[in-house]
Amino acid sequence: MEVHVCTLTLNVTNSLNIYNNMTQSDARIRSSMERLSSGLKLNRAPDNAAGKAISEMMKAQIRGLETVKRNIKDGLSLLDTAESGMGLIIDPNLARMRELTLQAATGTLTADDRRMIQKELDAIKSSIDDIANNTEFNTKKVLSPPTEFTPGESQSTAIDIVFFIDDSGTMAEEISLVNAGISSFAENLSQYGNVNIGTVSVNMSKPGTYSSLNHDSKQVTSYIETHHQSRGGSINVYDQLVDFAPTGEKAKDLGYRSNSKKIFVILTDTYDEASSRATRDTVTQTLASNNIQSYLFGVDFYGGDPSAENQFQADDAYSFVNQIYKPQTAADVAENISPGLTDAIVKDAELIEKALEPIDLLIGPNAGQLLRVDLYDCRSDAIGLNEIQVEDHASAMKTLEQIDQARELMSRRRTIYGAYTNRLEHALRYSENYHLNLTMSESRIGDADIPKEAMSLSQNQVLLQSAQAMLSQSMKQSEAVLTLLK
């Protein structure tokens, strides 16, 4: 009897082992069928917890890249729209204006002839404004501000900026850097259309060295390079600030506009300062009464390594200014002037509210991967065609100069847009390549290996059937033992 009971126990144990194997085979079959039906290796986190997290992160990146590619294509379309509008302004409109102006400059025409030419010029100006005002992408104006102005209203804030430049002997190391910064500054502010820039030398050995306020950034740059070179002599900043203020005795030499915001920028190392009749209080009162926003660049690398840290220490003498800049190294001088000072003036003078807001294009699947596209006001007044007259030879020559400057400005802007387009096309190719490689990587992690899963399914089906057969045999053995017990 003990032998039979022991045999029965062994049969039960054997049946349990067979049942466990059958259950495992069944689970593997279900897993293989799930993978084969979904095409995914990772259907649940238990399949591979770390792999599932990596796969989900990659999927988010892949979907983000698909959106990014659409963003880039929309950006390219916007640039194409804006650039084509600029092209129409340049040719035929500005080209025809130049042709008419050259015709008006000759002495064979009568006054009536010039009046007819003037009418066509005015009509072309209106055509330029129509192009700028009506060029839109997705209802967003790309060549003119969205704000509507009433006729006769100033279409952008008038800004008059005067640089007071210390071009004395101790500035020999820094003057070229200062000049380069001012040149870049003038070029960057030219896009706002209503900014005039003038310069005044505070070197007493160079009396009369100043340039009248001018919107042409090239003329400003040319004057700086020609006249503001380092030469020995003492400086007098206070008196120059007072004399060249709008209420000063030399104000007429600069040509301030009555409705403009006034900004003074002082660039000095404060060496060789001469006594002045004006006191700090006088300067403070003059700036306040004229509502002048003022900035100071304290530059002091003289007598040592020009790459050394700035040793400027004359803060108290210029406590009346709104902001003091101290470039840490000589290489930082130009950068502090532009974009540093440029950005401050745009913000403080609220130019950004009158100019077109730039567009930030998201060109990557993560935060911060942006390309900023500047938009430009291309209406006739904004590109320097506010007063074009051809009533005589002199006015026709002045108008011709304005037209040439406008053509050059528009050509530079088209060049910038061409660079933007190339940048977006590179970003698109990169996104497509990144999308392909990331999709392949995610596929290796998350997609099922169909041949392998098919083989595993067949194998486990055979094992399941074998286990079922063995379980049946095991149960028959147990039944035989029970028969003996009857």
C-alpha positions in Angstrom: 0.0 0.0 0.0 2.9 2.4 0.8 4.4 1.8 -2.6 1.1 2.8 -4.3 0.8 5.9 -2.2 4.3 6.9 -3.0 3.7 6.3 -6.7 0.6 8.5 -6.5 2.5 11.3 -4.8 5.2 11.2 -7.5 2.5 11.3 -10.2 0.9 14.3 -8.6 4.3 16.1 -8.4 5.1 15.2 -12.0 1.7 16.5 -13.1 2.4 19.8 -11.3 5.8 20.1 -13.1 4.1 19.4 -16.4 1.4 21.9 -15.7 4.0 24.6 -14.8 5.8 24.0 -18.1 2.5 24.1 -20.0 1.6 27.4 -18.3 5.0 28.9 -19.2 4.6 27.8 -22.8 1.1 29.2 -22.9 2.4 32.6 -21.5 5.2 32.7 -24.1 2.6 31.9 -26.8 0.4 34.8 -25.7 3.4 37.1 -25.6 4.5 36.1 -29.1 1.0 36.4 -30.5 0.7 39.9 -28.9 4.0 41.0 -30.4 3.1 39.5 -33.8 -0.4 41.1 -33.8 0.8 44.6 -32.7 4.2 44.6 -34.4 5.8 45.8 -31.1 8.4 44.2 -29.0 7.5 46.4 -26.0 3.7 46.3 -25.4 3.9 46.8 -21.6 6.5 48.1 -19.2 7.2 44.6 -17.8 8.4 43.6 -21.2 11.5 45.8 -20.7 11.1 48.6 -18.2 14.2 50.6 -19.2 13.7 49.9 -22.9 10.1 51.1 -22.7 11.1 54.4 -21.1 13.8 54.9 -23.8 11.3 54.0 -26.6 8.6 56.4 -25.3 11.2 59.3 -25.1 12.3 58.5 -28.7 8.7 58.4 -29.9 8.1 61.9 -28.4 11.2 63.2 -30.2 10.1 61.6 -33.5 6.6 63.2 -33.3 8.3 66.5 -32.4 10.5 66.3 -35.4 7.5 65.7 -37.7 6.0 68.9 -36.3 9.4 70.7 -36.6 9.6 69.8 -40.3 6.2 71.4 -40.8 7.3 74.5 -38.9 10.4 74.9 -41.0 8.4 74.5 -44.2 6.0 77.2 -43.0 9.0 79.4 -42.2 10.4 78.9 -45.7 7.1 79.9 -47.1 7.0 83.0 -45.0 10.5 84.0 -46.1 9.6 83.3 -49.8 6.5 85.6 -49.4 8.5 88.4 -47.8 11.4 88.1 -50.2 9.2 88.2 -53.2 7.6 91.4 -51.9 11.0 92.9 -51.5 11.9 91.9 -55.0 8.8 93.7 -56.4 9.8 96.8 -54.5 13.3 96.8 -56.0 12.2 95.9 -59.5 10.2 97.4 -61.1 9.3 100.1 -58.6 12.7 101.4 -57.4 14.2 100.8 -60.8 11.5 102.9 -62.4 11.9 105.6 -59.8 15.6 105.8 -60.6 15.0 106.0 -64.3 12.5 108.8 -63.8 14.9 110.7 -61.5 17.7 110.5 -64.0 15.4 111.8 -66.6 14.3 114.7 -64.4 17.9 115.7 -63.6 18.7 116.8 -67.2 18.3 120.4 -68.2 16.3 119.8 -71.3 13.0 119.3 -69.4 10.5 122.0 -68.6 8.8 122.5 -65.2 5.7 120.8 -66.6 7.7 117.8 -67.6 9.1 117.5 -64.1 5.7 117.9 -62.6 4.5 114.9 -64.6 7.5 112.9 -63.5 6.8 113.9 -59.9 3.3 112.6 -60.2 4.6 109.2 -61.4 7.1 109.1 -58.6 4.3 109.7 -56.1 2.3 107.0 -57.7 5.2 104.6 -57.4 5.7 105.5 -53.7 2.0 104.5 -53.2 2.7 101.3 -55.1 5.6 100.5 -52.8 3.4 101.2 -49.7 0.7 98.9 -51.2 3.1 96.0 -51.6 4.5 96.5 -48.1 1.1 96.8 -46.4 -0.5 93.9 -48.3 2.2 91.3 -48.2 1.0 88.8 -45.6 1.6 85.3 -44.6 -1.3 83.7 -42.6 -2.7 87.2 -42.0 0.6 88.3 -40.5 2.1 91.4 -42.1 5.7 90.7 -43.1 6.8 94.0 -44.7 5.0 96.6 -42.5 4.0 96.9 -38.8 0.5 95.6 -37.9 -0.4 99.0 -36.3 -2.5 101.3 -38.4 -1.4 104.9 -38.4 -3.6 107.9 -39.3 -2.5 110.0 -42.3 0.2 112.5 -41.3 1.1 110.7 -38.1 4.8 109.8 -37.6 5.1 106.1 -38.5 8.0 105.4 -36.1 9.6 107.1 -33.2 12.2 109.6 -34.3 15.5 109.0 -32.4 18.5 111.4 -32.5 21.7 109.8 -31.1 24.9 111.7 -30.5 28.2 109.9 -29.7 30.7 112.0 -27.7 34.0 110.3 -28.6 37.3 110.6 -26.7 39.8 110.4 -29.5 42.7 111.7 -27.5 46.2 110.2 -27.4 45.5 107.8 -24.5 42.7 106.1 -26.6 45.2 104.9 -29.2 44.6 101.2 -28.3 40.8 101.5 -28.0 39.7 104.1 -30.7 39.6 101.5 -33.5 37.5 99.2 -31.4 35.2 102.1 -30.5 34.8 103.1 -34.1 34.1 99.5 -35.2 31.4 99.3 -32.5 29.8 102.6 -33.5 29.8 101.5 -37.2 28.0 98.2 -36.3 25.7 100.1 -34.1 24.7 102.5 -36.9 24.1 99.6 -39.3 22.0 97.6 -36.8 19.8 100.6 -36.0 19.3 101.6 -39.7 16.5 99.0 -39.9 14.2 101.2 -37.8 14.1 103.8 -40.5 13.8 106.9 -38.3 17.1 106.9 -36.3 19.7 109.6 -37.0 23.3 109.4 -35.6 25.8 112.1 -35.1 29.3 112.3 -33.6 31.3 114.9 -31.6 34.9 114.7 -30.7 35.6 115.8 -27.1 39.3 116.2 -27.9 40.1 119.9 -27.5 42.9 119.7 -30.1 40.3 118.8 -32.7 37.8 121.7 -32.6 34.9 121.5 -35.0 35.2 117.7 -35.4 31.6 116.7 -35.4 29.1 115.2 -37.9 25.5 116.3 -38.2 22.8 113.9 -37.4 22.4 111.5 -40.3 20.3 108.5 -41.1 22.8 107.1 -43.7 24.9 104.5 -41.7 27.6 104.5 -44.4 28.2 108.2 -44.1 28.3 107.9 -40.3 30.9 105.1 -40.6 32.9 107.0 -43.2 33.1 110.1 -41.0 34.2 108.2 -38.0 36.9 106.4 -39.9 38.2 109.7 -41.4 37.9 112.1 -38.4 37.8 110.2 -35.2 41.4 108.9 -35.0 43.5 109.1 -31.9 45.5 112.3 -31.5 47.3 113.9 -28.5 45.3 116.5 -26.6 43.2 117.1 -23.5 39.5 116.4 -23.4 36.5 118.4 -22.1 33.4 116.2 -21.9 31.1 118.4 -19.7 31.3 121.5 -21.8 30.6 119.5 -25.0 27.6 117.8 -23.5 26.1 121.2 -22.6 27.1 123.0 -25.8 25.7 120.2 -28.1 22.5 119.7 -26.2 19.3 120.9 -27.9 19.4 124.0 -25.9 23.1 124.6 -26.3 24.9 127.1 -28.6 26.0 124.4 -31.0 22.7 122.5 -31.3 22.0 123.9 -34.7 25.2 122.3 -36.0 23.8 118.8 -35.3 20.3 119.4 -36.7 18.0 117.9 -34.1 14.5 117.1 -35.0 11.9 118.9 -32.9 9.8 115.7 -32.1 12.7 113.3 -31.6 13.9 111.4 -28.6 17.5 112.5 -27.7 20.2 110.1 -26.6 23.8 110.9 -25.7 26.5 108.2 -25.6 29.9 109.1 -24.1 33.0 107.0 -24.8 36.1 108.0 -22.8 38.9 106.7 -20.6 38.8 110.1 -18.6 42.6 110.6 -19.0 43.9 114.2 -19.7 40.6 115.9 -18.7 40.8 119.7 -18.8 39.0 122.0 -16.5 35.5 122.9 -17.7 33.2 125.8 -17.1 30.2 123.4 -16.7 29.8 121.5 -13.5 28.4 118.1 -13.0 25.2 119.7 -11.7 25.0 121.8 -14.8 25.3 118.7 -17.0 22.7 116.8 -15.0 20.2 119.7 -15.3 20.9 120.1 -19.0 20.2 116.4 -19.7 17.1 116.4 -17.5 15.6 119.6 -19.0 16.1 118.3 -22.5 14.8 114.8 -21.6 18.0 113.2 -22.8 18.7 109.5 -22.2 22.4 109.0 -21.6 24.9 106.2 -21.6 28.6 106.0 -20.8 31.3 103.6 -22.0 34.1 103.7 -19.5 37.1 102.5 -21.5 40.5 102.2 -19.7 43.1 99.8 -21.1 45.7 102.5 -21.5 49.3 101.9 -20.3 49.0 98.2 -20.0 48.0 95.0 -21.8 45.0 96.0 -24.0 43.4 92.6 -23.3 43.6 93.3 -19.5 40.4 93.9 -17.5 39.0 97.4 -17.7 40.4 99.6 -14.9 37.9 102.5 -15.4 37.2 104.2 -12.0 35.5 107.5 -12.8 32.0 106.4 -12.0 31.3 109.4 -9.7 32.2 111.9 -12.3 29.5 110.5 -14.6 26.8 109.6 -12.1 24.3 111.6 -14.1 24.1 109.0 -16.9 21.4 106.4 -17.0 23.7 103.4 -17.5 27.5 102.8 -17.4 29.1 100.1 -19.5 32.5 98.7 -18.6 33.8 96.2 -21.2 36.0 93.7 -19.4 38.5 93.4 -22.2 39.4 95.4 -25.3 37.8 92.7 -27.4 34.5 93.4 -25.6 34.4 97.1 -26.6 32.6 96.8 -29.9 30.3 94.1 -28.6 29.2 96.2 -25.7 28.3 99.0 -28.2 26.6 96.7 -30.6 24.6 94.6 -29.7 24.8 95.7 -26.1 23.9 99.4 -26.4 21.8 98.8 -29.5 19.5 96.5 -27.5 19.3 98.9 -24.6 18.3 101.8 -26.9 15.7 99.7 -28.7 14.2 98.8 -25.3 14.5 102.2 -23.6 13.3 104.2 -26.6 10.5 101.6 -27.2 11.6 101.2 -30.8 10.6 97.6 -30.8 7.0 98.6 -30.4 7.2 100.7 -33.6 9.2 98.2 -35.6 8.0 94.7 -36.7 8.2 92.1 -34.0 10.7 89.4 -35.0 9.4 85.9 -35.5 10.9 83.0 -33.6 10.8 79.7 -35.6 11.1 76.5 -33.6 13.5 74.4 -35.7 14.2 71.6 -33.2 12.2 69.1 -31.2 13.3 70.7 -27.8 12.7 74.0 -26.0 15.0 76.8 -27.0 15.9 75.5 -30.4 14.9 78.7 -32.2 15.8 80.7 -35.2 14.9 84.4 -34.9 13.8 86.0 -38.1 13.8 89.8 -38.2 11.0 91.5 -40.2 11.6 94.8 -41.8 9.4 97.8 -42.5 9.6 98.3 -46.2 7.2 101.1 -46.7 8.5 104.1 -48.7 9.0 106.4 -45.6 10.8 103.6 -43.7 13.3 103.0 -46.5 14.2 106.7 -46.8 11.8 107.8 -49.5 9.8 110.2 -47.4 10.7 113.3 -49.3 11.5 112.8 -53.0 11.4 115.9 -55.2 12.6 116.5 -58.8 11.7 120.1 -59.2 15.2 121.0 -60.3 18.6 119.4 -60.8 19.7 119.6 -57.2 16.6 118.1 -55.8 16.7 115.3 -58.4 20.3 114.5 -57.4 19.3 114.3 -53.8 16.3 112.1 -54.7 18.7 109.9 -56.8 20.9 109.4 -53.7 17.9 108.5 -51.6 16.7 105.9 -54.2 20.2 104.4 -54.4 20.3 104.1 -50.6 16.9 102.5 -50.6 17.9 100.0 -53.2 21.0 99.2 -51.3 19.1 98.8 -48.0 16.5 96.5 -49.7 19.2 94.5 -51.3 20.9 93.9 -48.0 17.6 92.8 -46.5 17.1 90.4 -49.3 20.6 89.0 -48.7 19.7 88.5 -45.0 16.5 86.7 -46.1 18.5 84.5 -48.4 20.8 83.6 -45.5 17.7 82.8 -43.4 16.4 80.6 -46.2 19.7 78.7 -46.4 19.7 78.3 -42.7 16.2 76.8 -42.7 16.9 74.5 -45.6 19.9 73.2 -43.7 17.7 72.8 -40.6 15.1 70.9 -42.7 17.7 68.5 -44.1 19.1 67.9 -40.6 15.6 67.3 -39.2 14.8 64.8 -41.9 18.1 62.9 -41.3 17.6 63.1 -37.6 14.0 61.8 -37.9 15.2 58.9 -40.1 18.0 57.8 -37.7 15.9 58.2 -34.6 13.1 56.2 -36.2 15.5 53.4 -37.0 16.9 53.5 -33.5 13.5 53.4 -31.9 12.5 50.5 -34.2 15.4 48.4 -33.0 14.3 48.9 -29.4 10.5 48.8 -29.7 9.5 46.9 -32.9 9.0 43.2 -32.9 11.4 40.8 -34.7 8.7 39.1 -36.8 10.7 36.0 -37.9 12.1 35.5 -34.4 8.6 35.8 -32.9 7.1 33.4 -35.5 9.7 30.8 -34.7 9.2 31.3 -30.9 5.4 31.0 -31.4 5.8 27.7 -33.3 8.3 26.3 -30.8 6.1 27.2 -27.8 3.0 25.8 -29.5 4.8 22.4 -30.0 5.9 22.6 -26.3 2.4 23.4 -25.2 0.9 20.5 -27.1 3.6 18.1 -25.8 2.9 19.3 -22.2 -0.8 18.8 -22.7 -0.1 15.2 -23.9 2.3 14.5 -21.0 -0.2 15.9 -18.5 -2.8 13.5 -20.0 -0.5 10.6 -19.6 0.4 11.6 -16.0 -3.3 11.7 -15.1 -3.8 8.3 -16.6 -1.0 6.9 -14.4 -2.7 8.4 -11.4 -6.0 6.8 -12.4 -4.2 3.4 -12.7 -2.9 3.7 -9.2 -6.4 4.7 -7.9 -7.8 1.6 -9.6 -5.5 -0.6 -7.5 -6.8 1.0 -4.3 -10.4 0.0 -5.1 
